[in-house]
Amino acid sequence: MKRFLAALVLCATVSCGNAFADAFTLEEVEIQPATTTTTQQDAAKINIKDRAEQYSKQNVKLQDAVLKIESAQTDVKTQLAEYEAKLTEIKTRQKAVKEERRSMEQNIRDVKKRMRSLDSAMKKINSNMSAVETESL
């Protein structure tokens, strides 16, 4: 690669007052040897082939990822259906238990009521018996 120094490049700047100011600068220019177009074309073909291979590999990876996600979605949907079925079963059992609890509470109230009734009847009988005994004496 050869370097060539370009001599005296003239840059002119114009200010608002249309005054000219000349400035000279030196710029370094790199000169590269000419390359053949066939080499560039071959490089472009290789680059295109490499990119195509990369894209196909990425495409395969993406398709694999999509399949894994679909499989995971199926598993999650199955698990969700199982949980919903279990919840429905629990709610049904809970409702049955609640109804059974109400029934048992009602039975307990009824039995307590009968006990009070029997206790009061026993008291009445005992009081009547003691009244009869006191009269007979």
MDAnalysis code that builds the backbone (N, CA, C; Angstrom):
import MDAnalysis as mda
import numpy as np

u = mda.Universe.empty(411, n_residues=137, atom_resindex=np.repeat(np.arange(137), 3), trajectory=True)
u.add_TopologyAttr("name", ["N", "CA", "C"] * 137)
u.add_TopologyAttr("resid", np.arange(1, 138))
u.add_TopologyAttr("resname", ["MET", "LYS", "ARG", "PHE", "LEU", "ALA", "ALA", "LEU", "VAL", "LEU", "CYS", "ALA", "THR", "VAL", "SER", "CYS", "GLY", "ASN", "ALA", "PHE", "ALA", "ASP", "ALA", "PHE", "THR", "LEU", "GLU", "GLU", "VAL", "GLU", "ILE", "GLN", "PRO", "ALA", "THR", "THR", "THR", "THR", "THR", "GLN", "GLN", "ASP", "ALA", "ALA", "LYS", "ILE", "ASN", "ILE", "LYS", "ASP", "ARG", "ALA", "GLU", "GLN", "TYR", "SER", "LYS", "GLN", "ASN", "VAL", "LYS", "LEU", "GLN", "ASP", "ALA", "VAL", "LEU", "LYS", "ILE", "GLU", "SER", "ALA", "GLN", "THR", "ASP", "VAL", "LYS", "THR", "GLN", "LEU", "ALA", "GLU", "TYR", "GLU", "ALA", "LYS", "LEU", "THR", "GLU", "ILE", "LYS", "THR", "ARG", "GLN", "LYS", "ALA", "VAL", "LYS", "GLU", "GLU", "ARG", "ARG", "SER", "MET", "GLU", "GLN", "ASN", "ILE", "ARG", "ASP", "VAL", "LYS", "LYS", "ARG", "MET", "ARG", "SER", "LEU", "ASP", "SER", "ALA", "MET", "LYS", "LYS", "ILE", "ASN", "SER", "ASN", "MET", "SER", "ALA", "VAL", "GLU", "THR", "GLU", "SER", "LEU"])
u.atoms.positions = np.array([
    [0.846, -1.163, 0.000],
    [0.000, 0.000, 0.000],
    [0.898, 1.234, 0.000],
    [0.697, 2.045, -0.939],
    [1.515, 3.252, -1.039],
    [0.744, 4.424, -0.477],
    [1.490, 5.270, 0.120],
    [0.858, 6.478, 0.641],
    [1.303, 7.657, -0.221],
    [0.367, 8.440, -0.497],
    [0.651, 9.599, -1.324],
    [0.171, 10.832, -0.589],
    [0.973, 11.789, -0.578],
    [0.628, 13.018, 0.116],
    [0.118, 14.006, -0.912],
    [-1.113, 14.356, -0.787],
    [-1.688, 15.327, -1.716],
    [-1.276, 16.709, -1.239],
    [-0.829, 17.472, -2.164],
    [-0.290, 18.777, -1.799],
    [-1.333, 19.852, -1.988],
    [-1.380, 20.642, -1.006],
    [-2.131, 21.880, -1.006],
    [-3.553, 21.774, -1.556],
    [-4.405, 21.397, -0.695],
    [-5.813, 21.353, -1.077],
    [-6.427, 22.663, -0.628],
    [-7.065, 23.278, -1.541],
    [-7.608, 24.596, -1.268],
    [-9.022, 24.477, -0.742],
    [-9.251, 25.054, 0.413],
    [-10.596, 25.091, 0.983],
    [-10.985, 26.544, 1.138],
    [-12.103, 26.880, 0.609],
    [-12.563, 28.251, 0.727],
    [-13.819, 28.269, 1.572],
    [-13.844, 29.164, 2.491],
    [-15.040, 29.324, 3.307],
    [-15.588, 30.710, 3.103],
    [-16.873, 30.793, 3.066],
    [-17.517, 32.077, 2.841],
    [-18.221, 32.463, 4.130],
    [-17.945, 33.630, 4.622],
    [-18.625, 34.089, 5.823],
    [-19.884, 34.833, 5.417],
    [-20.610, 35.290, 6.408],
    [-21.863, 35.982, 6.135],
    [-21.636, 37.271, 5.356],
    [-20.509, 37.860, 5.512],
    [-20.229, 39.118, 4.817],
    [-19.647, 38.909, 3.448],
    [-19.733, 37.691, 2.892],
    [-19.209, 37.327, 1.585],
    [-17.717, 37.593, 1.457],
    [-17.010, 37.506, 2.540],
    [-15.554, 37.670, 2.499],
    [-14.942, 36.302, 2.296],
    [-13.922, 36.261, 1.505],
    [-13.260, 34.985, 1.243],
    [-12.075, 34.832, 2.175],
    [-11.950, 33.619, 2.689],
    [-10.781, 33.308, 3.507],
    [-10.192, 32.038, 2.934],
    [-9.007, 32.136, 2.448],
    [-8.355, 30.969, 1.855],
    [-7.553, 30.258, 2.933],
    [-7.722, 28.955, 2.968],
    [-6.960, 28.160, 3.920],
    [-6.387, 26.981, 3.163],
    [-5.143, 26.734, 3.408],
    [-4.474, 25.621, 2.747],
    [-4.250, 24.521, 3.770],
    [-4.606, 23.318, 3.383],
    [-4.382, 22.186, 4.282],
    [-3.739, 21.054, 3.507],
    [-3.053, 20.231, 4.214],
    [-2.451, 19.044, 3.615],
    [-3.275, 17.842, 4.046],
    [-3.605, 17.009, 3.104],
    [-4.365, 15.811, 3.406],
    [-3.571, 14.597, 2.976],
    [-3.698, 13.544, 3.758],
    [-3.014, 12.302, 3.456],
    [-3.999, 11.393, 2.750],
    [-3.618, 10.876, 1.606],
    [-4.487, 10.024, 0.808],
    [-3.830, 8.662, 0.689],
    [-4.607, 7.614, 0.924],
    [-4.081, 6.264, 0.787],
    [-4.469, 5.717, -0.573],
    [-3.498, 5.181, -1.267],
    [-3.764, 4.573, -2.569],
    [-3.593, 3.073, -2.398],
    [-4.630, 2.355, -2.765],
    [-4.599, 0.904, -2.630],
    [-4.504, 0.281, -4.007],
    [-3.847, -0.861, -4.072],
    [-3.754, -1.515, -5.377],
    [-5.140, -1.988, -5.817],
    [-5.341, -1.983, -7.095],
    [-6.640, -2.382, -7.647],
    [-6.848, -3.876, -7.432],
    [-8.061, -4.224, -7.117],
    [-8.391, -5.639, -6.951],
    [-9.228, -6.065, -8.130],
    [-9.139, -7.318, -8.434],
    [-9.907, -7.803, -9.578],
    [-11.353, -7.994, -9.164],
    [-12.243, -7.820, -10.106],
    [-13.666, -7.953, -9.809],
    [-14.032, -9.408, -9.568],
    [-13.307, -10.316, -10.175],
    [-13.630, -11.728, -9.952],
    [-13.374, -12.106, -8.493],
    [-12.331, -11.563, -7.913],
    [-12.053, -11.852, -6.511],
    [-13.166, -11.289, -5.643],
    [-13.590, -10.081, -5.954],
    [-14.681, -9.481, -5.194],
    [-15.971, -10.276, -5.389],
    [-16.202, -10.723, -6.614],
    [-17.405, -11.515, -6.876],
    [-17.345, -12.850, -6.141],
    [-16.150, -13.474, -6.173],
    [-16.000, -14.738, -5.445],
    [-16.212, -14.525, -3.949],
    [-15.650, -13.449, -3.428],
    [-15.822, -13.150, -2.006],
    [-17.293, -12.900, -1.698],
    [-17.975, -12.216, -2.604],
    [-19.395, -11.945, -2.403],
    [-20.192, -13.249, -2.417],
    [-19.843, -14.170, -3.353],
    [-20.534, -15.457, -3.407],
    [-20.292, -16.254, -2.130],
    [-19.047, -16.263, -1.669],
    [-18.728, -16.982, -0.434],
    [-19.476, -16.356, 0.735],
    [-19.490, -15.021, 0.756],
    [-20.189, -14.312, 1.821],
    [-21.682, -14.646, 1.798],
    [-22.252, -14.695, 0.600],
    [-23.672, -15.025, 0.463],
    [-23.927, -16.459, 0.928],
    [-23.033, -17.387, 0.537],
    [-23.189, -18.780, 0.973],
    [-23.086, -18.884, 2.490],
    [-22.109, -18.175, 3.073],
    [-21.957, -18.194, 4.535],
    [-23.206, -17.647, 5.213],
    [-23.697, -16.547, 4.684],
    [-24.903, -15.955, 5.270],
    [-26.099, -16.890, 5.130],
    [-26.211, -17.530, 3.971],
    [-27.322, -18.459, 3.758],
    [-27.240, -19.617, 4.750],
    [-26.018, -20.126, 4.965],
    [-25.851, -21.210, 5.942],
    [-26.202, -20.730, 7.344],
    [-25.760, -19.515, 7.670],
    [-26.069, -18.964, 8.993],
    [-27.579, -18.796, 9.160],
    [-28.222, -18.269, 8.110],
    [-29.669, -18.070, 8.186],
    [-30.398, -19.402, 8.320],
    [-29.933, -20.417, 7.560],
    [-30.603, -21.710, 7.655],
    [-30.386, -22.324, 9.037],
    [-29.180, -22.165, 9.612],
    [-28.934, -22.663, 10.971],
    [-29.811, -21.923, 11.973],
    [-29.899, -20.603, 11.805],
    [-30.742, -19.817, 12.706],
    [-32.207, -20.202, 12.537],
    [-32.603, -20.454, 11.293],
    [-33.983, -20.842, 11.021],
    [-34.300, -22.178, 11.685],
    [-33.367, -23.121, 11.597],
    [-33.560, -24.424, 12.244],
    [-33.657, -24.242, 13.752],
    [-32.789, -23.392, 14.310],
    [-32.827, -23.135, 15.756],
    [-34.159, -22.503, 16.151],
    [-34.641, -21.567, 15.347],
    [-35.923, -20.925, 15.639],
    [-37.074, -21.924, 15.546],
    [-37.040, -22.781, 14.529],
    [-38.085, -23.795, 14.402],
    [-38.057, -24.750, 15.589],
    [-36.852, -25.121, 16.025],
    [-36.716, -25.985, 17.199],
    [-37.275, -25.291, 18.435],
    [-36.975, -24.005, 18.575],
    [-37.492, -23.244, 19.721],
    [-39.017, -23.175, 19.677],
    [-39.578, -22.982, 18.495],
    [-41.039, -22.924, 18.350],
    [-41.662, -24.263, 18.743],
    [-41.051, -25.362, 18.311],
    [-41.565, -26.687, 18.673],
    [-41.502, -26.915, 20.179],
    [-40.413, -26.486, 20.803],
    [-40.284, -26.635, 22.255],
    [-41.348, -25.809, 22.972],
    [-41.587, -24.605, 22.491],
    [-42.605, -23.744, 23.108],
    [-43.989, -24.361, 22.940],
    [-44.284, -24.887, 21.751],
    [-45.585, -25.525, 21.529],
    [-45.759, -26.734, 22.445],
    [-44.694, -27.508, 22.619],
    [-44.750, -28.660, 23.523],
    [-44.994, -28.203, 24.958],
    [-44.298, -27.145, 25.357],
    [-44.488, -26.609, 26.712],
    [-45.911, -26.089, 26.889],
    [-46.450, -25.438, 25.856],
    [-47.827, -24.945, 25.930],
    [-48.805, -26.102, 26.109],
    [-48.582, -27.184, 25.389],
    [-49.451, -28.354, 25.517],
    [-49.383, -28.910, 26.931],
    [-48.163, -29.009, 27.475],
    [-48.003, -29.510, 28.845],
    [-48.706, -28.607, 29.851],
    [-48.551, -27.305, 29.670],
    [-49.171, -26.351, 30.597],
    [-50.692, -26.409, 30.486],
    [-51.211, -26.532, 29.267],
    [-52.663, -26.635, 29.087],
    [-53.202, -27.897, 29.760],
    [-52.466, -29.001, 29.623],
    [-52.879, -30.248, 30.278],
    [-52.883, -30.085, 31.788],
    [-51.823, -29.481, 32.308],
    [-51.728, -29.257, 33.748],
    [-52.846, -28.334, 34.225],
    [-53.142, -27.295, 33.460],
    [-54.225, -26.380, 33.810],
    [-55.565, -27.116, 33.857],
    [-55.813, -27.974, 32.871],
    [-57.062, -28.741, 32.849],
    [-57.153, -29.657, 34.070],
    [-56.023, -30.273, 34.444],
    [-56.016, -31.135, 35.639],
    [-56.338, -30.328, 36.891],
    [-55.708, -29.176, 37.030],
    [-55.948, -28.340, 38.210],
    [-57.397, -27.859, 38.269],
    [-57.941, -27.476, 37.112],
    [-59.334, -27.031, 37.087],
    [-60.276, -28.171, 37.466],
    [-59.978, -29.388, 36.997],
    [-60.811, -30.543, 37.353],
    [-60.728, -30.813, 38.858],
    [-59.509, -30.741, 39.413],
    [-59.347, -30.951, 40.857],
    [-60.084, -29.878, 41.651],
    [-60.005, -28.637, 41.192],
    [-60.695, -27.548, 41.877],
    [-62.204, -27.761, 41.851],
    [-62.723, -28.175, 40.708],
    [-64.156, -28.454, 40.598],
    [-64.550, -29.577, 41.550],
    [-63.715, -30.617, 41.619],
    [-63.986, -31.732, 42.535],
    [-63.966, -31.259, 43.986],
    [-62.994, -30.429, 44.325],
    [-62.899, -29.899, 45.694],
    [-64.111, -29.041, 46.021],
    [-64.515, -28.195, 45.074],
    [-65.696, -27.356, 45.301],
    [-66.940, -28.210, 45.504],
    [-67.057, -29.284, 44.721],
    [-68.208, -30.180, 44.864],
    [-68.193, -30.842, 46.238],
    [-67.000, -31.338, 46.630],
    [-66.895, -31.957, 47.960],
    [-67.162, -30.933, 49.056],
    [-66.648, -29.732, 48.869],
    [-66.848, -28.678, 49.862],
    [-68.333, -28.354, 50.004],
    [-69.025, -28.299, 48.884],
    [-70.463, -28.031, 48.915],
    [-71.196, -29.155, 49.638],
    [-70.803, -30.404, 49.350],
    [-71.430, -31.550, 50.017],
    [-71.139, -31.522, 51.513],
    [-69.905, -31.191, 51.886],
    [-69.539, -31.114, 53.303],
    [-70.322, -30.000, 53.987],
    [-70.472, -28.887, 53.295],
    [-71.226, -27.763, 53.857],
    [-72.682, -28.163, 54.105],
    [-73.268, -28.845, 53.130],
    [-74.650, -29.308, 53.291],
    [-74.746, -30.329, 54.423],
    [-73.773, -31.234, 54.504],
    [-73.766, -32.229, 55.578],
    [-73.598, -31.546, 56.935],
    [-72.737, -30.531, 56.990],
    [-72.547, -29.788, 58.240],
    [-73.853, -29.122, 58.674],
    [-74.548, -28.490, 57.735],
    [-75.837, -27.861, 58.053],
    [-76.829, -28.899, 58.578],
    [-76.852, -30.048, 57.918],
    [-77.761, -31.116, 58.338],
    [-77.415, -31.599, 59.746],
    [-76.117, -31.791, 60.009],
    [-75.693, -32.237, 61.343],
    [-76.011, -31.186, 62.397],
    [-75.797, -29.919, 62.079],
    [-76.127, -28.851, 63.031],
    [-77.622, -28.854, 63.335],
    [-78.421, -29.063, 62.299],
    [-79.880, -29.130, 62.503],
    [-80.241, -30.337, 63.361],
    [-79.615, -31.473, 63.101],
    [-79.863, -32.673, 63.915],
    [-79.481, -32.425, 65.373],
    [-78.348, -31.766, 65.585],
    [-77.911, -31.462, 66.954],
    [-78.928, -30.555, 67.636],
    [-79.407, -29.530, 66.925],
    [-80.426, -28.640, 67.504],
    [-81.690, -29.425, 67.855],
    [-82.098, -30.297, 66.934],
    [-83.301, -31.103, 67.192],
    [-83.112, -32.007, 68.413],
    [-81.961, -32.654, 68.515],
    [-81.700, -33.550, 69.648],
    [-81.644, -32.754, 70.946],
    [-80.997, -31.589, 70.929],
    [-80.944, -30.746, 72.132],
    [-82.354, -30.311, 72.542],
    [-83.164, -29.994, 71.541],
    [-84.545, -29.590, 71.818],
    [-85.309, -30.747, 72.461],
    [-85.124, -31.950, 71.933],
    [-85.784, -33.124, 72.516],
    [-85.276, -33.380, 73.936],
    [-83.943, -33.171, 74.152],
    [-83.383, -33.347, 75.503],
    [-84.027, -32.363, 76.475],
    [-84.162, -31.110, 76.064],
    [-84.798, -30.113, 76.930],
    [-86.245, -30.506, 77.213],
    [-86.896, -30.976, 76.151],
    [-88.288, -31.399, 76.316],
    [-88.378, -32.568, 77.298],
    [-87.481, -33.536, 77.145],
    [-87.474, -34.682, 78.062],
    [-87.096, -34.259, 79.482],
    [-86.130, -33.351, 79.594],
    [-85.743, -32.850, 80.916],
    [-86.921, -32.142, 81.590],
    [-87.620, -31.329, 80.824],
    [-88.771, -30.622, 81.421],
    [-89.876, -31.609, 81.790],
    [-90.074, -32.627, 80.944],
    [-91.083, -33.647, 81.267],
    [-90.673, -34.396, 82.529],
    [-89.371, -34.711, 82.658],
    [-88.871, -35.397, 83.838],
    [-89.073, -34.535, 85.070],
    [-88.813, -33.249, 84.959],
    [-89.009, -32.339, 86.096],
    [-90.480, -32.287, 86.500],
    [-91.353, -32.238, 85.480],
    [-92.797, -32.202, 85.773],
    [-93.225, -33.488, 86.483],
    [-92.743, -34.599, 85.994],
    [-93.102, -35.880, 86.613],
    [-92.562, -35.931, 88.034],
    [-91.301, -35.521, 88.208],
    [-90.707, -35.522, 89.554],
    [-91.475, -34.581, 90.489],
    [-91.842, -33.422, 89.983],
    [-92.590, -32.485, 90.833],
    [-93.974, -33.036, 91.154],
    [-94.608, -33.683, 90.168],
    [-95.917, -34.304, 90.420],
    [-95.787, -35.457, 91.410],
    [-94.702, -36.230, 91.284],
    [-94.500, -37.344, 92.205],
    [-94.248, -36.831, 93.621],
    [-93.485, -35.795, 93.748],
    [-93.230, -35.259, 95.084],
    [-94.493, -34.621, 95.643],
    [-95.339, -34.051, 94.800],
    [-96.606, -33.482, 95.271],
    [-97.524, -34.599, 95.736],
    [-97.541, -35.706, 95.030],
    [-98.383, -36.832, 95.399],
    [-97.875, -37.431, 96.709],
    [-96.600, -37.528, 96.878],
    [-96.030, -38.098, 98.098],
    [-96.335, -37.208, 99.299],
    [-96.244, -35.920, 99.111],
    [-96.536, -35.020, 100.224],
    [-98.013, -35.053, 100.575],
    [-98.872, -35.250, 99.636],
    [-100.308, -35.338, 99.904],
    [-100.633, -36.650, 100.604],
    [-99.989, -37.683, 100.209],
    [-100.281, -38.972, 100.806],
    [-99.719, -39.067, 102.218],
    [-98.875, -38.297, 102.622],
    [-98.351, -38.363, 103.982],
    [-99.238, -37.591, 104.844],
])
